[in-house]
């Protein structure tokens, strides 16, 4: 089972009503939430760990997870409010007003950490859930607790708008990427995290710090994998793009699902991945992400759509 650890929230998106007034419509979202949904739809055994509310928005999130076959035994339910992100658009540029104080997700503490059975083979971390406190420290503690015996994948998925203390966040990401077996990071995020002087140098530093497989994504340019034995590039699947919402989250799910199906999702086997195995996993992830890009919003494909 793959345990997805991170935020679930409601995006309040603007819509124009018939009378010209603007309304906000709730859509389920969150980086790690999207990955969990995608894994469930791909048929991979998946569970979700986060703080979820029992309010009307939290029920919407819980229902969406259950409908996509995501196990909720590890989630922590409470009466705290659900995180809301109100989106406004100005000439196509999105800005956010974020309501997160005292929320179910943000107030996740170390006392909420679940006991994990032997059926949990891998954990996925990332997103804005690593920025706020106390939840950021809670997820880091969980990674440190489990990194010696389970596969750890991380996607920093950096959103500078939400980062109030860059130095603290950079330090956390440095510690967590060093504990991760697999790091998937976009070119933009790698530049933010390590500087744009040399991505090859940044890749070497991450591998030297302990990462077994580093995947750098470049949107329609495809993805490049680096490991101690070499590197390779996989092209993006060409589609008529509607938007890129959830594309990276779906790519993460596709990569993990492919490794799980191939029987390679253990620490020993990730460390010994061959070039052909890496290429096959990245190619599958690219196919899955392409479907998400071809339709509006974070709407990952079911397995029978591939």
VENTAKA-V105260 format. One record per residue. N is the residue number from 1. RES is the residue in one letter. SS is DSSP state (a for helix, b for strand, c for the rest). PSI is psi in whole degrees, -180 to 180 (NA if undefined). NEAR is the number of other ideal C-beta (glycine too) atoms within 8 Angstrom. Layout:
n:res:ss:psi:near
N:RES:SS:PSI:NEAR
N:RES:SS:PSI:NEAR
//
This chain:
n:res:ss:psi:near
1:X:c:141:9
2:X:b:125:16
3:X:b:116:14
4:X:b:124:16
5:X:b:107:13
6:X:c:-165:16
7:X:c:149:14
8:X:c:130:15
9:X:b:177:13
10:X:b:121:14
11:X:b:121:10
12:X:b:103:12
13:X:b:139:8
14:X:b:138:11
15:X:b:138:8
16:X:b:130:7
17:X:c:172:8
18:X:c:-30:3
19:X:c:6:4
20:X:c:-10:5
21:X:c:154:6
22:X:b:130:7
23:X:b:161:8
24:X:b:126:9
25:X:b:131:8
26:X:b:130:9
27:X:b:136:9
28:X:b:147:11
29:X:b:-170:11
30:X:c:136:13
31:X:a:-55:15
32:X:a:-34:19
33:X:a:-47:18
34:X:a:-40:15
35:X:a:-40:15
36:X:a:-44:16
37:X:a:-46:14
38:X:a:-43:18
39:X:a:-44:15
40:X:a:-41:13
41:X:a:-27:12
42:X:c:-5:14
43:X:c:8:7
44:X:c:144:12
45:X:c:121:8
46:X:b:144:14
47:X:b:164:15
48:X:b:129:16
49:X:b:118:11
50:X:c:177:16
51:X:b:120:15
52:X:b:140:16
53:X:b:157:15
54:X:c:12:8
55:X:c:-178:9
56:X:a:-33:5
57:X:a:-38:12
58:X:a:-39:13
59:X:a:-36:9
60:X:a:-42:11
61:X:a:-45:16
62:X:a:-43:11
63:X:a:-40:8
64:X:a:-40:10
65:X:a:-47:15
66:X:a:-39:9
67:X:a:-26:6
68:X:c:18:10
69:X:c:35:9
70:X:c:127:14
71:X:b:139:10
72:X:c:13:11
73:X:c:-27:6
74:X:c:-9:10
75:X:c:149:11
76:X:b:114:11
77:X:b:142:8
78:X:b:173:10
79:X:c:4:5
80:X:c:159:9
81:X:c:160:11
82:X:c:143:14
83:X:c:134:15
84:X:b:136:12
85:X:b:106:13
86:X:b:128:10
87:X:b:132:11
88:X:b:148:9
89:X:b:133:9
90:X:b:107:6
91:X:c:39:4
92:X:c:-9:5
93:X:b:126:6
94:X:b:136:7
95:X:b:158:8
96:X:b:144:9
97:X:b:120:7
98:X:b:121:9
99:X:b:103:10
100:X:c:-4:9
101:X:c:131:5
102:X:c:24:6
103:X:c:163:14
104:X:c:-39:16
105:X:c:-45:16
106:X:c:-37:14
107:X:c:12:12
108:X:c:123:13
109:X:c:174:8
110:X:a:-26:8
111:X:a:-17:4
112:X:a:-4:9
113:X:c:133:8
114:X:c:153:8
115:X:c:134:3
116:X:c:134:8
117:X:c:174:5
118:X:c:-15:3
119:X:c:-16:6
120:X:c:112:12
121:X:c:-22:10
122:X:b:152:13
123:X:b:141:15
124:X:b:132:16
125:X:b:162:15
126:X:b:-173:13
127:X:c:-170:12
128:X:a:-12:10
129:X:a:-15:17
130:X:a:-4:15
131:X:c:-49:10
132:X:c:162:9
133:X:c:147:6
134:X:c:-3:10
135:X:a:-35:15
136:X:a:-46:12
137:X:a:-32:9
138:X:a:-46:13
139:X:a:-39:14
140:X:a:-40:12
141:X:a:-42:10
142:X:a:-43:12
143:X:a:-46:16
144:X:a:-38:8
145:X:a:-36:7
146:X:a:-9:11
147:X:c:-20:10
148:X:c:-16:3
149:X:c:-3:5
150:X:c:152:11
151:X:b:133:12
152:X:b:126:14
153:X:b:142:16
154:X:b:137:14
155:X:b:105:15
156:X:c:-36:12
157:X:c:61:12
158:X:c:132:10
159:X:c:92:9
160:X:a:-30:6
161:X:a:-34:5
162:X:a:-7:9
163:X:c:111:10
164:X:c:-28:4
165:X:c:93:6
166:X:a:-42:6
167:X:a:-44:6
168:X:a:-41:7
169:X:a:-40:11
170:X:a:-41:9
171:X:a:-42:8
172:X:a:-46:11
173:X:a:-35:12
174:X:a:-43:9
175:X:a:-42:9
176:X:a:-38:13
177:X:a:-31:13
178:X:a:-24:9
179:X:a:-11:10
180:X:c:137:15
181:X:c:-38:11
182:X:b:127:15
183:X:b:123:14
184:X:b:127:12
185:X:b:140:12
186:X:b:161:11
187:X:a:-44:10
188:X:a:-42:7
189:X:a:-37:11
190:X:a:-40:12
191:X:a:-41:10
192:X:a:-41:7
193:X:a:-40:11
194:X:a:-8:8
195:X:c:149:5
196:X:c:8:4
197:X:c:-45:4
198:X:c:110:5
199:X:a:-31:11
200:X:a:-41:6
201:X:a:-42:9
202:X:a:-39:12
203:X:a:-44:12
204:X:a:-41:8
205:X:a:-40:9
206:X:a:-42:12
207:X:a:-40:13
208:X:a:-27:6
209:X:a:-13:9
210:X:c:-12:8
211:X:c:133:13
212:X:c:-38:11
213:X:b:121:13
214:X:b:126:13
215:X:b:121:14
216:X:b:120:14
217:X:b:145:12
218:X:c:36:10
219:X:a:-126:9
220:X:a:-2:7
221:X:a:-7:5
222:X:c:-158:11
223:X:b:147:14
224:X:b:131:11
225:X:b:141:15
226:X:b:139:12
227:X:b:174:12
228:X:c:-26:4
229:X:c:-6:4
230:X:b:-155:6
231:X:b:161:8
232:X:b:163:10
233:X:b:140:8
234:X:b:129:11
235:X:c:152:6
236:X:c:150:11
237:X:c:127:8
238:X:c:124:5
239:X:c:166:8
240:X:c:106:4
241:X:c:135:8
242:X:c:-52:7
243:X:c:173:7
244:X:c:15:7
245:X:c:124:8
246:X:c:5:13
247:X:a:-47:11
248:X:a:-37:13
249:X:a:-41:16
250:X:a:-38:19
251:X:a:-45:15
252:X:a:-45:16
253:X:a:-42:18
254:X:a:-41:16
255:X:a:-48:16
256:X:a:-41:16
257:X:a:-41:14
258:X:a:-43:12
259:X:a:-38:11
260:X:a:-48:14
261:X:a:-31:7
262:X:c:0:9
263:X:c:28:6
264:X:c:10:11
265:X:c:58:12
266:X:c:161:8
267:X:a:-42:9
268:X:a:-42:6
269:X:a:-33:10
270:X:a:-39:15
271:X:a:-20:8
272:X:c:20:6
273:X:c:139:11
274:X:c:167:6
275:X:a:-43:8
276:X:a:-38:6
277:X:a:-40:10
278:X:a:-44:13
279:X:a:-43:11
280:X:a:-42:10
281:X:a:-43:13
282:X:a:-37:14
283:X:a:-41:9
284:X:a:-44:12
285:X:a:-40:16
286:X:a:-40:16
287:X:a:-44:11
288:X:a:-45:18
289:X:a:-34:15
290:X:a:-36:12
291:X:a:-43:14
292:X:a:-41:16
293:X:a:-28:12
294:X:c:-4:9
295:X:c:163:8
296:X:c:138:6
297:X:c:-177:8
298:X:c:88:11
299:X:c:78:7
300:X:c:156:15
301:X:c:152:12
302:X:c:159:6
303:X:a:-37:8
304:X:a:-3:4
305:X:a:-11:6
306:X:c:NA:7
//
